[in-house]
């Protein structure tokens, strides 16, 4: 006697149950998407499970949480309107520095001694060493001090917009086929740059951390050393003025952090 085969529809109720669970899930997702998150209730839930939990402030929009993209903000990755306006003001101030220095350099007795250019938001100023220093000396001439006083007055007008002022000292190779004595060459170039930085520090409101001196020596010539005119161009002091970048500062650039710490320490030492 043959046994009857079992029916295949015994588990059909699972299909109906699965459909119901799916609909309930969609319903709760819809409710959640329409709800607002109460920070107080969220804190209460978390602390009920872990009384020692450290709660970081979060933003339901996802732009201020502990794992949020630091480049992302209220404008969907674009700088906010106040930041854009502030950056534009900084850029304008740096351009005014460029125009003021250019006007100063165009004066009759300075045309051959100072060259001013601007590129990439930075102002480049070249001073020939004949107006700044005597041969093989790092002592500033009086003419150089008079020029730097005018430069300091211009820089003070844009002090809040300046990120860094870098001074570079350059020398010329005296003999076309023989490099200068490396020790004296570097020493002279570094001392000349340092003298200019020291003078700016003493006669301007630029915070010292924003001032940098570099001695390049003979190794970055802008002309041939085979004639007097070329060597005259190579003996120079260069000033590079960089404007602040608010987007980089928001990410915590090293200069801004160090200046903040230094100024805080100075305030504590001199209440």
C-alpha positions as CSV (number, residue, x, y, z in Angstrom):
1,X,0.0,0.0,0.0
2,X,1.4,3.3,-1.1
3,X,1.8,6.2,1.3
4,X,0.2,9.5,0.4
5,X,2.6,12.3,-0.4
6,X,2.6,15.2,2.0
7,X,1.1,18.5,0.8
8,X,3.4,21.2,-0.3
9,X,1.4,24.1,1.0
10,X,2.1,23.7,4.7
11,X,4.5,26.6,4.9
12,X,2.6,29.1,2.8
13,X,1.9,31.2,6.0
14,X,5.6,32.1,6.0
15,X,5.1,34.2,2.8
16,X,2.4,36.2,4.4
17,X,4.4,36.6,7.6
18,X,7.4,37.8,5.7
19,X,5.3,40.4,3.8
20,X,3.9,41.7,7.1
21,X,7.4,42.1,8.7
22,X,8.6,43.9,5.6
23,X,5.7,46.3,5.7
24,X,6.2,46.9,9.4
25,X,9.9,47.6,8.8
26,X,9.1,50.1,6.0
27,X,6.5,51.7,8.3
28,X,9.0,52.2,11.2
29,X,11.7,53.5,8.7
30,X,9.1,56.1,7.5
31,X,8.3,57.1,11.1
32,X,12.0,57.5,11.9
33,X,12.7,59.6,8.9
34,X,9.9,62.0,9.9
35,X,11.0,62.2,13.6
36,X,13.4,64.6,15.2
37,X,16.2,63.4,17.5
38,X,16.1,64.6,21.1
39,X,19.7,65.0,22.3
40,X,18.6,64.9,26.0
41,X,16.8,61.5,25.4
42,X,19.7,60.2,23.5
43,X,22.1,61.1,26.3
44,X,19.7,59.4,28.8
45,X,19.6,56.2,26.8
46,X,23.4,56.1,26.4
47,X,24.2,56.8,30.1
48,X,21.6,54.2,31.2
49,X,23.8,51.6,29.5
50,X,27.1,53.2,30.3
51,X,27.2,55.8,33.1
52,X,30.8,56.6,32.2
53,X,30.3,57.2,28.5
54,X,31.9,60.3,27.0
55,X,29.3,62.1,24.9
56,X,30.6,64.2,22.1
57,X,28.4,66.9,20.6
58,X,26.8,65.8,17.3
59,X,24.8,67.4,14.6
60,X,21.8,65.5,13.1
61,X,22.9,66.9,9.8
62,X,26.2,64.9,10.1
63,X,28.4,68.0,9.7
64,X,29.7,68.4,13.3
65,X,30.0,64.9,14.6
66,X,33.3,63.3,15.8
67,X,33.7,61.4,12.5
68,X,32.4,64.1,10.2
69,X,34.5,65.2,7.2
70,X,36.3,68.4,8.3
71,X,36.0,69.7,4.8
72,X,32.2,69.3,4.9
73,X,30.1,72.1,6.3
74,X,26.7,73.7,6.1
75,X,27.0,74.5,2.5
76,X,27.6,70.9,1.4
77,X,31.4,71.1,1.2
78,X,31.6,74.8,0.2
79,X,32.9,77.5,2.6
80,X,30.2,79.3,4.5
81,X,29.3,82.9,3.4
82,X,31.1,84.6,6.3
83,X,34.3,82.6,5.5
84,X,34.1,83.6,1.8
85,X,33.7,87.2,2.7
86,X,36.5,87.1,5.2
87,X,38.8,85.4,2.8
88,X,38.0,88.0,0.1
89,X,38.9,90.7,2.6
90,X,42.2,89.0,3.3
91,X,43.0,88.7,-0.4
92,X,42.1,92.3,-0.9
93,X,44.5,93.4,1.9
94,X,47.3,91.4,0.4
95,X,46.7,93.0,-3.0
96,X,46.8,96.4,-1.3
97,X,50.2,95.5,0.2
98,X,51.4,94.6,-3.3
99,X,50.2,97.8,-4.8
100,X,51.7,99.9,-2.0
101,X,55.1,98.2,-2.4
102,X,54.9,98.5,-6.1
103,X,54.2,102.2,-5.8
104,X,57.2,102.6,-3.4
105,X,59.4,100.7,-5.8
106,X,58.4,102.9,-8.7
107,X,59.9,106.0,-7.0
108,X,62.8,107.5,-8.9
109,X,65.7,106.5,-6.6
110,X,64.4,102.9,-6.0
111,X,63.6,101.7,-9.5
112,X,66.9,99.9,-9.9
113,X,67.0,98.6,-6.3
114,X,63.6,97.0,-5.7
115,X,61.4,94.7,-7.8
116,X,57.9,93.7,-6.7
117,X,55.7,90.9,-8.2
118,X,52.6,89.0,-7.2
119,X,51.7,85.4,-8.0
120,X,49.4,82.8,-6.3
121,X,48.3,85.1,-3.6
122,X,51.9,85.8,-2.5
123,X,53.9,89.1,-2.9
124,X,57.6,88.8,-4.0
125,X,60.0,91.6,-3.3
126,X,63.6,91.6,-4.4
127,X,66.1,94.1,-2.9
128,X,69.6,94.3,-4.4
129,X,72.3,93.9,-1.8
130,X,74.2,97.0,-2.9
131,X,71.5,99.2,-1.3
132,X,71.2,96.9,1.8
133,X,74.7,95.8,2.6
134,X,78.4,96.6,2.0
135,X,80.6,93.9,0.3
136,X,81.0,90.8,2.5
137,X,79.0,92.5,5.3
138,X,75.7,91.7,7.0
139,X,75.3,95.1,8.6
140,X,72.3,97.0,7.3
141,X,73.1,100.3,5.6
142,X,71.1,103.3,6.7
143,X,69.5,103.4,3.2
144,X,68.2,99.9,3.9
145,X,66.8,100.8,7.2
146,X,64.9,103.8,5.7
147,X,63.4,101.5,3.1
148,X,62.5,98.8,5.6
149,X,60.8,101.4,7.8
150,X,58.5,102.2,4.8
151,X,58.0,98.4,4.2
152,X,57.1,97.9,7.9
153,X,54.5,100.6,7.8
154,X,52.9,98.9,4.8
155,X,52.9,95.5,6.4
156,X,51.3,96.9,9.6
157,X,48.3,98.0,7.6
158,X,47.7,94.3,6.7
159,X,49.0,92.6,9.8
160,X,45.8,90.6,10.3
161,X,45.9,89.3,6.7
162,X,49.5,88.1,6.7
163,X,50.3,84.4,7.4
164,X,54.0,84.5,6.9
165,X,56.9,86.7,5.8
166,X,59.9,84.8,4.6
167,X,63.3,86.6,4.1
168,X,65.9,84.9,1.9
169,X,69.5,85.9,1.6
170,X,71.4,85.3,-1.7
171,X,75.0,85.7,-2.7
172,X,76.9,85.6,-6.0
173,X,79.6,83.3,-7.0
174,X,82.7,85.4,-7.2
175,X,84.7,83.2,-9.7
176,X,82.8,81.6,-12.6
177,X,84.6,78.3,-12.2
178,X,85.1,78.2,-8.5
179,X,82.3,78.1,-5.8
180,X,82.5,80.4,-2.9
181,X,83.8,79.1,0.5
182,X,80.7,77.2,1.6
183,X,80.9,78.1,5.3
184,X,81.4,81.8,4.7
185,X,78.9,81.9,1.8
186,X,76.1,80.3,3.9
187,X,77.0,82.3,7.0
188,X,76.9,85.6,5.1
189,X,73.6,84.8,3.3
190,X,71.9,83.6,6.6
191,X,73.1,86.6,8.6
192,X,71.8,89.1,6.0
193,X,68.4,87.5,6.0
194,X,68.4,87.4,9.8
195,X,69.3,91.1,10.0
196,X,66.3,92.0,7.8
197,X,64.0,89.8,9.9
198,X,65.3,91.3,13.1
199,X,64.7,94.8,11.8
200,X,61.1,94.0,10.8
201,X,60.5,92.3,14.1
202,X,61.7,95.4,16.0
203,X,59.8,97.9,13.9
204,X,56.5,96.3,13.0
205,X,53.5,94.7,14.6
206,X,54.0,91.4,12.8
207,X,54.1,88.5,15.4
208,X,57.6,87.0,15.4
209,X,56.4,83.5,14.7
210,X,55.3,84.7,11.3
211,X,58.8,85.8,10.4
212,X,61.3,83.3,8.9
213,X,64.9,83.8,7.7
214,X,66.7,81.6,5.2
215,X,70.2,81.7,3.9
216,X,70.3,80.4,0.3
217,X,73.9,81.4,-0.5
218,X,75.1,81.3,-4.1
219,X,72.9,78.4,-5.1
220,X,69.8,80.1,-6.5
221,X,71.1,82.6,-9.0
222,X,68.8,84.6,-11.3
223,X,71.5,85.6,-13.7
224,X,75.0,84.6,-14.9
225,X,77.9,85.1,-12.5
226,X,80.3,85.6,-15.4
227,X,79.9,89.4,-15.5
228,X,79.4,92.2,-12.9
229,X,75.8,92.9,-13.9
230,X,74.8,89.3,-13.4
231,X,76.6,89.0,-10.0
232,X,74.9,92.3,-9.0
233,X,71.4,90.7,-9.6
234,X,72.4,87.5,-7.8
235,X,73.4,89.4,-4.7
236,X,70.0,90.1,-3.3
237,X,67.5,89.8,-0.4
238,X,64.1,88.5,-1.2
239,X,60.9,88.9,0.8
240,X,58.0,86.6,0.3
241,X,54.7,87.7,1.9
242,X,52.0,85.1,2.1
243,X,48.3,85.8,2.9
244,X,46.3,83.8,5.3
245,X,44.2,80.9,4.1
246,X,41.1,80.5,6.3
247,X,40.3,77.0,5.0
248,X,43.7,75.7,6.0
249,X,43.5,77.4,9.4
250,X,40.1,75.7,10.0
251,X,41.9,72.4,9.6
252,X,44.5,73.6,12.1
253,X,47.7,74.7,10.3
254,X,50.8,74.5,12.4
255,X,51.6,78.2,12.3
256,X,48.2,79.3,13.7
257,X,48.3,76.7,16.4
258,X,51.8,77.7,17.5
259,X,51.0,81.4,17.4
260,X,47.9,80.8,19.5
261,X,49.9,78.9,22.1
262,X,52.8,81.5,22.1
263,X,50.4,84.4,22.5
264,X,48.6,82.6,25.3
265,X,51.9,82.0,27.1
266,X,52.9,85.6,26.6
267,X,49.6,86.8,28.1
268,X,50.2,84.5,31.1
269,X,53.7,85.8,31.6
270,X,52.7,89.5,31.2
271,X,49.2,89.9,32.7
